[in-house]
Amino acid sequence: MKKLFAVLAIFALALAGCWDDEDSTGNGNGNGNNSGNNDDVIGTWTGKYNTAGVVTLSIAGDYNWVMTFKDIASSSPSSFDGDWSRSGNSLTLKDYAGRKIIATITSNKLTLTIDSYFTNINRPGSIELTKSGSTGETGETTLKIKNESSKTILDVLWNNVAFGDKSSELTGTWTGTYNENTNHIAGLIELEIGVGSWSTLFKDSNGTIETASGKLGTKTGNIQYIIVPGSSYTDYYCGNASLSGNKLILNITTQAAYTSSYYFPLTKRRETYELTKAGDPFKPGTNATKNVEAGTSYIFFKIGTTAYRTQTAIIVENKENKEFTFNDYTIVVDITDSTNTAKTLGSL
């Protein structure tokens, strides 16, 4: 009998040694920590990449995980899932095709080493994540501004932090002036560059107005070519635009000899213009999230060239993930109006 107890004791010690590399349920997923649980990794982790990309990783106690990438260049997120195991401070996350992501725990950070399958659209091979708090906070203080109004607003600013739709450095409204010459008198120019299209307005000081619009051609280096439509099958080169510091240089340079003035209304405007951006556009249906310092400030913005602010100051607490939504019923104030008359954004 004594020999039997000795054998059982040795067997129990051996089993305990094996069990230490598994989780408390004995399912073979090693937790490797001394606490006997995975509370330090279970939860939601978030991180950023490529300036504006966001990755969210949810690690569940049943050894499942879900990871979502929201890329700056994509309107819809990409999600992956699978199961995970642990050895010491290293997690192995496998999707159901066997592809792996290695996650290393250091202090309160989780560093992902990502298989090339998950990085096939220029995501980095390594991303550092921070665990969210119990209220879903990321540990950072952020403000998300959404534009659900019918207006394109410009120069959105909260507490000296700028928000804008940065889909393209060229995209937006550019303005400047021009001098008198033999073809026209002095005046103002406004150039609007959209996605694949452009339009321009020339307003001479005597009230004369000329407009033109067209398509964006191919872009070579820093030069964006602009064209005007000819017949239904033909487009004509009109000039180009390029950035120089914070200025846009617009060259209206040529007109094909066989292009009628109907298709090229800017015959007398073939010059070089230096333009300044009127403001970063914040179009309806877009949003932007920025890291900010806790504080209180109105949200300042412009409609055209007129500056406004929200009627109510927006408070962002430390480590809060604050959201603010513009809609047509948002109450705003013209900052040049000494009476502070309240208006709705949609009425502007």
Residue pairs with C-beta under 8 A, 6 or more apart in sequence:
19 26
21 30
21 32
21 87
22 28
22 29
22 30
22 31
23 29
23 30
23 31
23 38
23 63
23 86
24 31
24 36
24 37
27 63
28 85
29 63
29 83
29 84
29 85
29 86
30 85
30 86
30 87
31 37
31 38
31 86
32 86
32 87
32 88
32 89
32 90
33 40
33 86
33 88
38 59
38 61
38 86
40 105
41 59
41 86
41 91
41 103
41 105
41 110
42 59
42 60
42 61
43 58
43 59
43 131
43 132
44 56
44 57
44 58
44 59
44 131
44 132
44 136
45 56
45 57
45 58
45 59
45 110
45 129
45 130
45 131
45 132
46 54
46 55
46 56
46 57
46 129
46 130
46 132
46 138
47 54
47 55
47 112
47 127
47 128
47 129
47 130
48 54
48 55
48 127
49 55
49 123
49 124
49 127
50 71
50 72
50 122
50 123
50 124
51 72
52 72
52 166
53 69
53 70
53 71
53 72
53 123
54 69
54 70
55 67
55 68
55 69
55 70
55 112
55 127
55 129
56 67
56 68
56 70
57 65
57 66
57 67
57 103
57 110
57 112
57 129
58 65
58 66
58 67
59 65
59 84
59 91
63 83
63 84
63 85
64 81
64 82
64 83
64 84
65 81
65 82
65 83
65 84
65 93
66 79
66 80
66 81
67 79
67 80
67 81
67 93
67 101
68 77
68 78
68 79
68 80
69 77
69 78
69 79
69 118
69 123
70 77
71 77
71 78
71 121
71 123
73 121
74 121
80 95
80 118
81 95
81 96
82 93
82 94
82 95
82 96
83 93
83 94
84 91
84 92
84 93
84 94
85 91
85 92
86 92
89 104
89 105
89 106
90 102
90 103
90 104
90 105
91 102
91 103
91 104
91 105
91 110
92 100
92 101
92 102
92 103
93 100
93 101
93 102
93 103
94 100
94 101
99 115
99 117
99 118
100 115
101 112
101 113
101 114
101 115
101 118
102 112
102 113
103 110
103 111
103 112
103 113
104 110
104 111
104 113
108 130
108 131
108 139
109 128
109 129
109 130
110 128
110 129
110 130
110 131
111 126
111 127
111 128
111 129
112 126
112 127
112 128
112 129
113 125
113 126
114 123
114 124
114 125
114 126
114 127
116 125
119 125
130 138
130 139
130 140
131 139
132 138
132 139
133 139
133 319
136 321
137 319
137 320
137 321
138 321
139 319
140 291
140 319
140 321
141 291
141 292
141 293
141 294
141 316
141 317
141 318
141 319
141 320
141 321
142 289
142 290
142 291
142 292
142 320
142 321
142 322
143 158
143 161
143 289
143 290
143 292
143 314
143 316
143 322
143 323
143 324
144 287
144 288
144 289
144 321
144 322
144 323
144 324
145 156
145 158
145 163
145 282
145 287
145 288
145 289
145 299
145 323
145 324
145 325
145 326
146 286
146 287
146 323
146 324
146 325
146 326
147 153
147 282
147 283
147 284
147 285
147 286
147 287
147 325
147 326
148 284
148 285
148 325
148 326
148 327
149 284
149 326
149 327
149 328
149 330
149 345
149 346
150 284
150 328
150 346
151 284
151 303
151 326
151 328
151 345
151 346
151 348
152 281
152 282
152 283
152 284
153 281
153 282
153 301
153 302
153 303
153 326
153 345
154 173
154 278
154 279
154 280
154 281
154 282
154 301
154 302
154 303
154 304
155 162
155 164
155 279
155 280
155 300
155 301
155 302
155 307
156 162
156 163
156 164
156 280
156 282
156 288
156 299
156 300
156 301
157 163
157 299
157 300
157 301
158 292
158 297
158 298
158 299
158 300
158 314
159 292
159 293
159 295
159 296
159 297
159 316
160 297
161 290
161 292
162 280
163 280
163 282
163 288
163 290
164 279
164 280
164 281
164 282
164 288
165 171
165 280
165 281
165 282
165 283
165 286
165 288
166 280
167 195
168 193
168 195
169 243
170 193
170 224
170 241
170 243
170 248
171 193
171 194
171 195
171 281
172 192
172 193
172 277
172 278
172 279
172 280
172 281
173 190
173 191
173 192
173 277
173 278
173 279
173 281
174 190
174 191
174 192
174 193
174 248
174 250
174 275
174 276
174 277
174 278
175 188
175 189
175 190
175 191
175 275
175 276
175 278
176 188
176 189
176 273
176 274
176 275
176 276
177 186
177 187
177 188
177 189
178 184
178 186
178 187
178 188
178 189
178 202
178 271
178 273
179 186
180 186
181 271
183 268
183 269
184 202
184 204
184 208
184 268
184 269
185 204
185 205
185 206
185 208
186 204
186 205
187 202
187 203
187 204
187 205
187 208
188 202
188 203
189 200
189 201
189 202
189 203
189 250
189 273
189 275
190 200
190 201
190 203
190 278
191 198
191 199
191 200
191 241
191 248
191 250
191 273
191 275
192 198
192 199
192 200
193 216
193 224
193 241
196 215
196 216
197 213
197 214
197 215
197 216
198 213
198 214
198 215
198 216
198 226
198 241
199 211
199 212
199 213
199 214
200 211
200 212
200 213
200 250
200 266
201 209
201 210
201 211
202 209
202 210
202 211
202 266
202 269
203 209
210 265
210 266
210 268
210 269
211 265
212 228
212 238
212 264
212 265
212 266
213 228
214 226
214 227
214 228
214 229
214 235
214 238
215 226
215 227
215 228
215 229
215 235
216 224
216 225
216 226
216 227
217 224
217 225
217 226
217 227
217 235
217 237
218 225
219 225
222 242
222 243
223 240
223 241
223 242
224 240
224 241
224 242
225 237
225 239
225 240
226 238
226 239
226 240
226 241
227 235
227 236
227 237
227 238
228 235
228 236
228 238
228 259
228 263
228 264
229 235
229 236
229 263
230 236
230 259
230 263
236 255
236 256
236 259
236 263
236 264
237 254
237 256
238 252
238 253
238 254
238 255
238 264
238 266
239 250
239 251
239 252
239 253
239 254
239 270
240 250
240 251
240 253
241 248
241 249
241 250
241 251
242 248
242 249
243 249
246 276
246 277
247 274
247 275
247 276
248 274
248 275
248 276
248 277
249 272
249 273
249 274
249 275
250 272
250 273
250 274
250 275
251 272
252 266
252 269
252 270
252 271
252 272
252 273
253 270
254 270
255 264
255 267
255 270
261 267
278 302
278 305
279 302
282 288
282 301
292 316
294 316
294 317
294 318
294 319
294 320
295 315
295 316
296 313
296 314
296 315
296 316
297 313
297 314
298 309
298 310
298 312
298 313
298 314
299 309
299 310
299 314
299 324
300 307
300 308
300 309
300 335
301 307
301 308
301 309
302 308
303 348
306 334
306 336
306 348
307 334
307 335
307 336
308 332
308 333
308 334
308 335
308 348
309 332
309 333
309 335
310 330
310 331
310 332
310 333
311 331
311 332
311 333
311 340
311 342
312 331
314 322
314 324
315 322
316 322
326 345
327 345
327 346
328 344
328 345
328 346
329 344
329 345
329 346
330 344
330 345
331 342
331 343
331 344
331 345
332 342
332 343
332 344
332 345
332 348
333 340
333 341
333 342
333 343
334 341
334 343
